[in-house]
Amino acid sequence: MDPADPSRTTSAPDCPPWCVTSAAEHAYDDAGAWLHEGPRFGLVRTWCLDGAEPVFSATLDAGDGDAGELDADELRRLATDALDAAMWIDLQKRLGLTRIGRSVVELVREAHDRATRSA
């Protein structure tokens, strides 16, 4: 894929603050369907395909160890990392990418408006 191809976009997307994808990597994305790499949780890498409906996902990074072979400690660490990644993805889905660029004050007010209090 040639980033100079006219079917490719030449401007960088408005990335979420957690996106670690470089502008050069974004040059390979289709216009209107940006692939943002999110934080890593150990061997778990998080992603978001930002289109009409953002889609979050995760992949495993093979790392430097033996492919697919984990001892009990590594397996427990992977389980913890996977849970952390799943919780992060759930939070991002709830927040939505439309909140990018909004001030903390706006977000707090919105959360306060949604909150319910019991007597």
C-alpha contacts under 8 A as a table, 3 or more apart, distances in Angstrom:
res1	aa1	res2	aa2	distance
1	M	5	D	7.82
1	M	28	Y	6.91
2	D	5	D	5.36
2	D	28	Y	7.34
3	P	8	R	6.18
3	P	9	T	7.95
3	P	27	A	5.49
3	P	28	Y	5.51
4	A	8	R	7.01
5	D	8	R	5.52
6	P	9	T	7.26
7	S	30	D	7.71
7	S	31	A	7.89
8	R	27	A	7.00
8	R	28	Y	6.88
8	R	29	D	7.00
8	R	30	D	5.75
8	R	31	A	6.13
9	T	12	A	7.84
9	T	27	A	6.51
9	T	29	D	7.46
9	T	30	D	6.67
9	T	31	A	5.12
10	T	27	A	6.51
11	S	27	A	7.76
12	A	23	A	5.98
12	A	26	H	6.63
12	A	27	A	7.31
13	P	26	H	7.73
13	P	34	W	7.06
15	C	18	W	7.87
15	C	19	C	6.02
15	C	36	H	7.33
15	C	100	I	7.98
16	P	19	C	5.53
16	P	97	L	6.91
16	P	100	I	5.93
17	P	100	I	7.55
18	W	38	G	5.61
18	W	39	P	6.63
19	C	36	H	5.46
19	C	37	E	5.40
19	C	38	G	5.02
19	C	39	P	7.49
20	V	36	H	7.12
20	V	37	E	5.58
20	V	38	G	6.13
20	V	39	P	7.47
21	T	25	E	6.21
21	T	26	H	6.70
21	T	35	L	7.97
21	T	36	H	5.82
21	T	37	E	5.49
22	S	25	E	5.17
22	S	26	H	6.27
23	A	26	H	4.92
23	A	27	A	6.26
24	A	27	A	5.16
24	A	28	Y	7.47
25	E	28	Y	5.76
25	E	29	D	7.44
26	H	29	D	5.16
26	H	34	W	6.88
26	H	35	L	7.21
29	D	33	A	6.59
29	D	34	W	5.61
29	D	35	L	6.61
30	D	33	A	5.39
30	D	34	W	6.67
31	A	34	W	7.02
32	G	50	D	7.50
32	G	51	G	5.81
32	G	52	A	8.00
33	A	49	L	6.28
33	A	50	D	5.34
33	A	51	G	4.60
34	W	48	C	7.95
34	W	49	L	5.71
34	W	50	D	5.00
34	W	51	G	6.73
35	L	47	W	6.92
35	L	48	C	5.73
35	L	49	L	4.53
35	L	50	D	6.17
36	H	47	W	5.63
36	H	48	C	5.11
36	H	49	L	6.36
36	H	50	D	7.26
37	E	45	R	7.53
37	E	46	T	6.01
37	E	47	W	4.52
37	E	48	C	6.50
38	G	45	R	7.04
38	G	46	T	4.94
38	G	47	W	5.35
38	G	48	C	7.28
39	P	45	R	6.58
39	P	46	T	5.99
40	R	43	L	7.06
40	R	44	V	5.67
40	R	45	R	4.55
40	R	46	T	6.15
40	R	85	A	7.78
41	F	44	V	4.97
41	F	45	R	6.37
41	F	81	D	5.14
41	F	82	A	7.21
41	F	84	D	6.95
41	F	85	A	6.14
42	G	45	R	7.82
42	G	77	R	7.97
42	G	78	L	7.16
42	G	81	D	5.90
43	L	60	L	5.51
43	L	61	D	4.93
43	L	62	A	7.00
43	L	63	G	6.96
43	L	78	L	6.97
43	L	81	D	7.44
44	V	58	A	6.41
44	V	59	T	5.73
44	V	60	L	4.74
44	V	61	D	6.11
44	V	78	L	7.80
44	V	81	D	6.60
44	V	82	A	6.39
44	V	85	A	7.03
45	R	58	A	5.36
45	R	59	T	5.22
45	R	60	L	6.12
45	R	61	D	6.68
45	R	85	A	7.95
46	T	56	F	7.37
46	T	57	S	5.88
46	T	58	A	4.32
46	T	59	T	6.55
46	T	85	A	6.96
46	T	89	I	7.77
47	W	56	F	5.64
47	W	57	S	5.25
47	W	58	A	5.85
48	C	54	P	6.45
48	C	55	V	5.43
48	C	56	F	4.34
48	C	57	S	6.32
49	L	54	P	5.53
49	L	55	V	5.10
49	L	56	F	6.47
50	D	53	E	6.88
50	D	54	P	4.45
50	D	55	V	6.61
51	G	54	P	5.30
51	G	55	V	7.86
54	P	97	L	7.64
56	F	89	I	6.42
56	F	93	K	7.64
57	S	89	I	7.53
58	A	85	A	7.57
62	A	65	G	7.17
62	A	67	A	6.31
62	A	68	G	7.62
65	G	69	E	7.80
66	D	69	E	5.59
66	D	70	L	7.96
70	L	73	D	7.82
70	L	74	E	5.44
70	L	75	L	5.69
71	D	74	E	5.30
71	D	75	L	6.06
72	A	75	L	5.04
72	A	76	R	6.20
73	D	76	R	5.17
73	D	77	R	6.23
74	E	77	R	5.00
74	E	78	L	6.10
75	L	78	L	5.01
75	L	79	A	6.19
76	R	79	A	5.06
76	R	80	T	6.27
77	R	80	T	5.09
77	R	81	D	6.07
78	L	81	D	4.98
78	L	82	A	5.92
79	A	82	A	5.07
79	A	83	L	6.18
80	T	83	L	5.15
80	T	84	D	6.20
81	D	84	D	5.04
81	D	85	A	6.11
82	A	85	A	5.05
82	A	86	A	6.10
83	L	86	A	5.04
83	L	87	M	6.15
84	D	87	M	5.18
84	D	88	W	6.17
85	A	88	W	5.02
85	A	89	I	6.14
86	A	89	I	5.08
86	A	90	D	6.14
87	M	90	D	5.04
87	M	91	L	6.22
88	W	91	L	5.13
88	W	92	Q	6.24
89	I	92	Q	5.09
89	I	93	K	6.16
90	D	93	K	5.17
90	D	94	R	6.34
91	L	94	R	5.12
91	L	95	L	6.18
92	Q	95	L	5.00
92	Q	96	G	5.86
92	Q	97	L	7.61
93	K	96	G	5.18
93	K	97	L	7.98
95	L	98	T	7.93
95	L	99	R	6.82
96	G	99	R	6.20
97	L	100	I	5.80
99	R	102	R	5.56
102	R	106	E	6.45
102	R	107	L	7.02
103	S	106	E	5.25
103	S	107	L	6.46
104	V	107	L	5.03
104	V	108	V	6.06
105	V	108	V	5.13
105	V	109	R	6.11
106	E	109	R	5.15
106	E	110	E	6.15
107	L	110	E	5.06
107	L	111	A	6.17
108	V	111	A	5.04
108	V	112	H	6.03
109	R	112	H	4.99
109	R	113	D	6.12
110	E	113	D	5.08
110	E	114	R	6.36
111	A	114	R	5.14
111	A	115	A	6.13
112	H	115	A	5.08
